[in-house]
């Protein structure tokens, strides 16, 4: 670093800022330093920089199920954003048990600069305890005292019900997720929208763990519900519902319309393609990383929240009751 500083005619601290905080250095100075660094084959020593700053330049990401395409897309987007911000990423698959997730989060917090909790199954008190101990941000969930990037599902679920009502459905069944999933609470806007449009909401099926097999189990209950349309908590459950109805010899959308929440590639991978409430996972994940990095730099600042709009993507799995695809 001293050699680069001397050759470029700047201080060692300026060289350091070129590599750690480039936006704080004038463009012409930055280019001159980088040119000298290339000529001298200089690269910063990340370990030494971390020791000097008291930081590891690593972030921790905890997800309930890395095999779920929803969380797989979050992992990919978080890693991309972290790398762009010159941070490495530690990943942990914590499952649905709140206690296990909390213990893993505590262990990871000791090795990273901050934690990203994607769809955490932990209790609010557990999340608050982690946030008191160090920087934490939520992805796909909201807690008032904690930085959060999440999808505004209330409005989106109303769009789903409005779409089904416009097609003529008057009785809808909602397949709910496990009680530890923070998005399980979006049943309330579904009920409110049903009341608004004169649609009967069958008592929820579930709660179910968010797996394909539990979607199949839910499908056994759908025909006896008297409903003509199904809203599934997520794509894993929706695929199970579709598979279970097919095994019964029933068709989508001929016998039942089906809508899912998430909209990963899986919604388009089956026939018929699923009508879905689209969650902008890339943007939500990017915002989560940015919130965490800001929290690391400003540990005493007020919590910030990024509420992202959802959108309804209509595909072939919804139609008029007993009619052709919408």
C-alpha positions in Angstrom: 0.0 0.0 0.0 2.9 2.4 0.8 4.4 1.7 -2.6 1.1 2.4 -4.4 0.6 5.6 -2.4 4.1 6.8 -3.2 3.8 6.1 -6.9 0.3 7.7 -7.2 1.3 10.7 -5.1 -1.4 10.1 -2.4 -1.6 9.1 1.2 -1.9 5.4 2.3 -5.3 6.2 3.7 -6.5 7.4 0.2 -5.3 4.1 -1.2 -7.2 2.3 1.5 -10.4 4.2 0.7 -10.1 3.5 -3.0 -10.5 -0.2 -2.3 -12.9 0.0 0.7 -15.0 3.1 0.0 -14.3 4.1 -3.6 -17.2 6.6 -3.8 -15.5 8.8 -1.3 -12.5 9.3 -3.6 -12.5 11.7 -6.6 -12.8 9.8 -9.8 -9.5 11.1 -11.3 -7.6 10.2 -8.1 -9.3 6.8 -7.9 -8.3 5.9 -11.5 -4.7 7.0 -10.9 -4.5 4.8 -7.8 -6.1 1.8 -9.6 -3.7 2.2 -12.5 -0.7 2.2 -10.2 -2.1 -0.8 -8.3 -2.5 -2.8 -11.5 1.0 -1.9 -12.6 2.5 -3.0 -9.2 0.2 -6.0 -9.0 -1.2 -4.8 -5.7 -4.3 -6.3 -4.1 -5.6 -5.4 -0.6 -5.0 -7.9 2.3 -8.6 -8.6 3.3 -7.7 -10.4 6.5 -5.5 -7.4 7.6 -8.2 -5.0 6.7 -10.8 -6.9 8.7 -8.5 -7.0 11.8 -7.9 -3.2 11.5 -11.6 -2.5 11.3 -12.7 -5.1 13.8 -14.9 -6.7 11.1 -15.0 -10.0 9.2 -16.6 -8.7 6.0 -18.9 -11.7 6.2 -22.7 -11.8 6.6 -24.8 -14.7 7.9 -27.9 -15.8 6.1 -30.4 -18.2 7.8 -33.2 -19.8 5.9 -35.8 -22.4 7.0 -35.4 -24.7 3.9 -32.7 -24.2 1.3 -34.3 -26.8 -0.9 -37.4 -24.7 -1.3 -37.1 -22.7 -4.6 -38.4 -19.5 -2.8 -35.4 -19.6 -0.4 -33.0 -20.8 -3.1 -33.7 -17.6 -5.0 -33.2 -15.5 -1.9 -29.9 -17.2 -1.3 -28.7 -16.5 -4.8 -29.8 -12.9 -4.7 -28.3 -12.2 -1.3 -25.0 -13.8 -2.3 -24.9 -11.7 -5.5 -25.6 -8.5 -3.5 -23.1 -9.3 -0.7 -20.4 -10.0 -3.3 -21.1 -6.7 -5.0 -20.6 -5.1 -1.6 -17.3 -6.9 -1.0 -18.7 -9.3 1.6 -18.7 -13.1 1.9 -21.7 -15.1 3.0 -22.2 -17.8 5.5 -25.4 -19.9 5.0 -27.4 -22.0 7.4 -30.5 -24.1 6.8 -32.3 -23.9 10.2 -35.6 -25.8 9.6 -38.9 -24.9 11.2 -37.9 -25.4 14.9 -37.7 -21.9 16.6 -35.2 -23.1 19.2 -32.8 -24.7 16.7 -32.9 -21.6 14.6 -32.1 -19.3 17.5 -29.2 -21.4 18.6 -27.7 -21.5 15.1 -28.2 -17.8 14.8 -26.4 -17.1 18.0 -23.4 -19.3 16.9 -23.3 -17.6 13.5 -23.5 -14.1 15.0 -20.1 -14.7 16.7 -18.5 -15.3 13.3 -20.1 -12.6 11.1 -20.7 -8.8 11.1 -24.5 -9.3 11.0 -27.3 -11.7 10.3 -30.0 -11.9 7.7 -33.0 -13.9 8.7 -35.1 -15.0 5.8 -38.7 -16.0 6.8 -37.6 -16.7 10.3 -39.5 -19.3 12.3 -38.2 -17.8 15.6 -40.5 -16.0 18.0 -40.5 -12.2 18.1 -38.6 -12.3 21.4 -35.9 -14.4 19.9 -35.4 -12.0 17.0 -35.3 -9.1 19.4 -32.7 -10.8 21.5 -30.5 -11.4 18.4 -31.0 -7.7 17.3 -29.9 -6.5 20.8 -26.8 -8.6 20.5 -25.7 -7.4 17.1 -26.9 -6.2 13.6 -29.9 -8.1 12.2 -32.2 -7.6 9.3 -35.2 -9.6 8.2 -36.1 -10.7 4.6 -39.6 -11.7 3.8 -40.9 -10.8 7.3 -41.5 -7.6 9.3 -40.9 -6.8 13.0 -41.3 -3.1 14.0 -38.0 -3.0 16.1 -35.9 -4.7 13.4 -34.8 -3.6 9.9 -37.0 -5.5 7.5 -37.5 -6.0 3.7 -40.8 -7.7 3.0 -43.6 -8.1 0.4 -46.8 -6.2 1.1 -49.0 -9.3 0.9 -52.2 -7.8 2.2 -53.0 -5.9 -1.0 -51.7 -8.7 -3.1 -54.0 -11.3 -1.5 -56.9 -8.9 -2.1 -56.0 -8.9 -5.8 -56.0 -12.7 -5.8 -59.6 -12.8 -4.3 -60.8 -10.1 -6.7 -59.5 -12.1 -9.7 -61.3 -15.3 -8.5 -64.5 -13.4 -7.8 -64.4 -11.8 -11.2 -64.2 -15.3 -12.7 -67.4 -16.2 -10.9 -66.0 -18.2 -7.9 -68.2 -17.8 -4.9 -66.6 -20.3 -2.5 -62.8 -20.4 -1.9 -60.6 -22.6 0.3 -57.3 -21.3 1.6 -54.6 -23.9 2.4 -52.7 -22.3 5.2 -49.0 -22.7 6.2 -47.4 -23.7 9.4 -48.1 -21.4 12.4 -44.4 -20.7 12.7 -44.4 -19.1 9.2 -44.7 -15.3 9.6 -46.7 -15.1 6.4 -49.3 -17.5 7.8 -51.1 -14.3 9.0 -52.1 -13.3 5.5 -55.3 -15.3 5.9 -56.9 -12.1 7.4 -56.7 -10.0 4.2 -58.1 -13.0 2.3 -61.1 -13.1 4.6 -61.7 -9.3 4.3 -61.5 -9.5 0.5 -63.9 -12.4 0.4 -66.4 -10.4 2.6 -66.0 -7.4 0.3 -66.7 -9.4 -2.9 -69.4 -11.6 -1.5 -67.3 -14.7 -1.6 -67.4 -17.4 1.1 -64.1 -18.4 2.6 -64.1 -22.0 3.7 -62.5 -22.5 7.0 -58.8 -22.8 6.3 -57.2 -26.1 5.7 -54.2 -26.6 7.9 -51.9 -25.3 9.2 -49.6 -27.5 7.1 -45.9 -27.6 7.0 -44.8 -26.1 3.7 -44.1 -29.3 1.8 -45.3 -31.0 -1.3 -46.6 -34.0 0.6 -48.7 -31.8 2.9 -50.2 -30.2 -0.3 -51.2 -33.6 -1.4 -52.8 -34.2 2.0 -54.7 -30.9 1.7 -56.0 -31.9 -1.7 -57.9 -34.8 -0.1 -60.0 -32.2 1.8 -60.6 -29.8 -1.1 -63.5 -31.6 -2.9 -65.5 -32.0 0.3 -65.1 -28.3 1.1 -67.6 -27.3 -1.6 -65.1 -24.7 -3.0 -64.4 -24.1 -6.6 -61.1 -22.4 -6.1 -58.0 -22.9 -4.0 -55.4 -20.4 -2.7 -52.2 -22.2 -1.6 -49.8 -20.7 1.0 -46.8 -21.2 -1.3 -45.6 -23.1 -4.4 -44.5 -26.3 -2.6 -48.0 -26.7 -1.2 -49.6 -25.6 -4.5 -47.7 -28.3 -6.4 -48.9 -30.9 -3.8 -52.5 -29.7 -4.2 -52.2 -30.0 -8.0 -50.7 -33.5 -7.7 -53.2 -34.7 -5.2 -56.2 -33.4 -7.3 -54.7 -35.1 -10.4 -54.5 -38.4 -8.5 -58.2 -38.1 -7.8 -58.9 -37.7 -11.5 -59.8 -34.0 -11.1 -58.5 -31.3 -13.4 -57.1 -27.7 -13.0 -58.8 -25.4 -13.9 -61.7 -27.5 -15.1 -62.7 -28.7 -11.6 -60.8 -26.3 -9.4 -58.9 -23.1 -10.0 -55.6 -22.8 -8.2 -53.6 -19.8 -7.1 -50.2 -19.8 -5.4 -48.1 -17.3 -3.6 -44.3 -16.9 -4.4 -44.0 -17.2 -8.3 -40.6 -18.8 -8.7 -39.7 -20.8 -11.8 -41.8 -23.7 -10.4 -45.0 -21.8 -11.1 -44.3 -22.0 -14.8 -42.8 -25.5 -14.8 -46.0 -27.5 -14.6 -49.0 -27.8 -16.7 -51.2 -25.9 -16.4 -48.9 -23.0 -15.3 -49.9 -21.5 -12.0 -51.6 -18.2 -11.5 -49.4 -16.6 -8.8 -49.0 -13.7 -6.5 -45.5 -12.6 -7.6 -43.1 -11.6 -4.8 -40.0 -9.6 -6.1 -37.5 -11.9 -4.4 -34.4 -10.3 -6.0 -35.3 -6.8 -5.0 -36.5 -7.9 -1.5 -33.2 -9.7 -0.9 -31.1 -6.8 -2.2 -32.9 -4.4 0.1 -32.4 -6.8 3.0 -28.6 -6.8 2.4 -28.5 -3.0 2.1 -30.5 -2.6 5.3 -28.1 -4.9 7.2 -25.0 -3.1 5.9 -26.5 0.2 6.9 -27.3 -1.2 10.4 -23.6 -2.4 10.7 -22.4 1.1 9.9 -25.1 2.8 12.1 -25.9 0.4 15.0 -27.9 2.9 16.9 -30.1 4.3 14.1 -33.9 3.9 13.9 -35.1 0.6 12.3 -35.9 0.9 8.6 -38.5 -1.0 6.6 -38.8 -1.7 2.9 -42.3 -2.8 1.9 -42.3 -4.1 -1.6 -45.4 -4.3 -3.9 -46.6 -7.7 -5.2 -48.3 -8.3 -8.5 -50.8 -10.9 -9.7 -49.6 -13.0 -12.7 -52.6 -14.7 -14.3 -51.8 -18.0 -16.0 -53.7 -21.2 -17.0 -54.6 -22.5 -13.6 -57.5 -20.2 -13.0 -60.8 -20.1 -15.0 -64.5 -19.7 -14.7 -65.9 -22.4 -12.5 -66.0 -25.5 -14.8 -65.0 -23.3 -17.8 -62.0 -22.8 -20.0 -58.7 -21.2 -18.8 -58.8 -17.5 -18.0 
